[in-house]
Amino acid sequence: MIELSGAEKSYPGGVRALRGVDLRVDAGELVAIVGPSGSGKSTMLHLIGTLDRPSAGTVRIAGHDAGTLPDRELSALRARHIGFVFQRFHLAAGVSALDNVADGMLYGGVPRRERRERAAEALGRVGLGHRLAHRPHELSGGECQRVAVARAVAGGPSLLLADEPTGNLDTSSGQDVLAILRELNASGTTVAIITHDEEVAATAPRRVRLRDGMIVADERPLGTTRAGSTGGTA
């Protein structure tokens, strides 16, 4: 599902945000990408999510080389395969939960009626089937994040990227959102959680640790750990 080979990302001024990263995440995995601020987590999210292109190396998502696709095909790849959950929800104010989710499928070419049907189903999956008409200001923080998760999965993506999904939530709401992500993974969705929080990372069966733009450890079930100065193929 995700394959980075020698992936690098540099910015003007000589900043190397990622340094020769090798990483493979198979379909159906649940992985936490963990590291402190400045470790390269956000840069990796942008590359995996095809929101940015590598400066060197390759990034393949669902078998497609994201670095070589034209912008139009890259947008289509995101629409077909990738869902995003961000820390700040990014819900439209004054718009119902149902339409916030349905509008997330606008660029997928899905007819309006089908968008709304899928949105209602997705909200039901995250326990908000009774809140379809509620607007963001009428929902709790945890409910807003559930709406964001529903929006991310309504289009049926094979890969869900969650960027600090519990960062703005209290402990109980955060645990609820993580439980939903685990349930989605159990149903077959590949889930990558980007976080600096060790408690959140501990809920994932695999943890990829970043520091200074490099993978320094790849912790798997049964105590298997791989580490390396340049990333190590996962």
N, C-alpha and C positions, 0 to 999 in steps of 0.2 A: 504493500500500500504506500509506504514512504521509503524512499531510498536516496540518501545523500552520499555522494562519493567525492571526497576532496573538496567539499563545499566551502567556499570562502565568501566573505562579504567585507568590502572595504569602503570607507567613506572619505571624502576630501579631508586633507590634513593628516593623512597617514593613519587614520583610525581603522584597525582591523577588528571588526566586531565578531567575525567567525574565522577560524583558522584551520583549514583543511579537515573539516569534520566528515567522518564516515558514520553513517547511521542507517539501520534498516529496521522498520517496524512492519510486521506482517499484518495482513487483514485479520481483524477480530481481536487484536491486542488492546490492552488498556495500559498506557504508559504515562508516567509523570516525568516531565522535563523540569529539572530542579536546579536552582542556582540563585545566588545573591544578585542584587541590583548590579547591572553592568557586566554580567557574566555572558550575555549573548542570547538569553532566552527569547526576548522580543524579536531579535533579528531572525532567530531560527523559526519562530512562529510565522513571520512574514514570508520567509522562503518556503516553508512547508505549505502555507496557505496560498501560495502563488501570488501574494500581494507585492512581492519584490523578486528580483532576479539575482542569482549569485554573481559575484565578480569573477569567480573561477570555480571549476568543478561542475558537477551536475546535480540537479534535483529532479527526481522522478516521482510523480504522484500518480497512483493507479496506472502505472505503466507508461505515462506520458512524460517526456522530457520538458519540464516547465521552462527551462532556460531558452529553448529554441522556438517555442510556440509564439505565433503572432498574438497581439493583444486580444483580438476577437476570440480566438480559440482558447486563450487562457481564461477569459471570462466564462466561456462555455464550460470549461473544465471545473471551475469553481462552482458554477450553478449546478452541475450534475453530481459532483462528488464530495464537496466540502461544505460543512456547516460551521459557523463561528458562534462562540459564546464569549462575550467580553465582560470585564469587571463592572463596567458602568451601565450595563443593560442596553443603552441606545434605543429606547422605546420612544415612539412619537407621542408627545403630550396631547391630550384631548382625543386620542384615538382608542377605540376599544381594544381589549386583548385580542379578540378574534381578528380584527383588521390589522393590528400590529403584526400578527403571525402571517395572515394571508398576504399582506403587502410584501413580505419577504420573498415571495415567489413570483413577483411581478416580472422579473427579468428572465424567468425560466419559461416564459411563454405559456403558462398554465391559465386556462380560462377562469374567469372570476368565480363562477359557481364552484368549480373544482377546487380553487384556492381556498375558498371559505370552508368547504367540506373537509379538506385536509387540515386546515387550521383548527377546526373544532375537534377533529380526531387527535391532533398533536396536543392540544390543551388538555384533553381528557387523559392522555398518557401521563402528563405531569401533574395530574390531580386538580386541574383548574376547569373542569367541565362545567362547573357551576358559576364561573366568573367570566364567561365569554364577553359580556357587555360592559364589564368594568374597565375604567380607564386607569392609566398608571397611578394617578394621584389617589385612586381609591383602593390601591393594592399595597400590601406590605413590601418591604425590600425583598424578602424571600419569594413572594409571589411574582414580583417583577422579574426576578432572575429565572423563575420557572417559565414565564412568558418568553423570555429570551431563549431558553433552551428549546421550548416548543417551536419557536420561529426557526431555530437552527436545524431542527430535525424534520420539519413539516415536508420539506422537499425530498426526503428520503436519501440524505447523503450517506456515502459509505465511510466517510471520515469526519469526525467531530473534533474541532480544536477549541478547547476551553482555556481562556487566558485569565488566570487568577479568578476563577468563577465564584469563589467565596469571599473575595477581598472586601466587599462592602456589606457583608452579612454577619448577623450574630451567629453564635456557635450552633444553635439548634437549626436555624435556617440553612446554614452552610452544610450541615450534615445531611439535611433533606435533599439539597441540590446534588451533593456527591452520591447519594443513594440513587437518585434518578440517573446520573451518568453511568453508574455501575449497571443499572437495569438496562439501559440502552446498549451498553457493551455486551451484556449477556444475550441480548437479542440479535447480536451480530455486527453492530456498529464499531468500527475502530475508533478509539477515543484517546486523544493526547491532551493531558492537563499540564499547562505551563504554570509553574508556581514557585514561590520562594518559601512557602510554608511547609515545614517538615511534617506537620500533622496531616496536611492534605496529601503530601507525597506518600506518606505511609499507607494510605488507603489503596494505592495502586500496586499491582503485583510486580511491576517493573519500574525502576527509577533510573533515568539517565541524568547524570550530574554534569553540569557545565560550570566552568570557571575560566575567566579570561579568554572566552571565545573557543574553548576546547572542551571536548568530553573527557572528564577525568575518571569517571566510573560509570559502569553499566550494571546495575544491581538487578538480578533476576530471582525468580523463585528458587527454593532449595539451596539458597546461599551462594549461587553462582555469580561471581563478579568479574567483570572485565574492566581494566583501566589502562589508560595510555595517554601519553602527552599530546598526541595529535588526534585523538578521538577513538580509534579502535572500531572496527566494523562490528555493528550490533546485529 
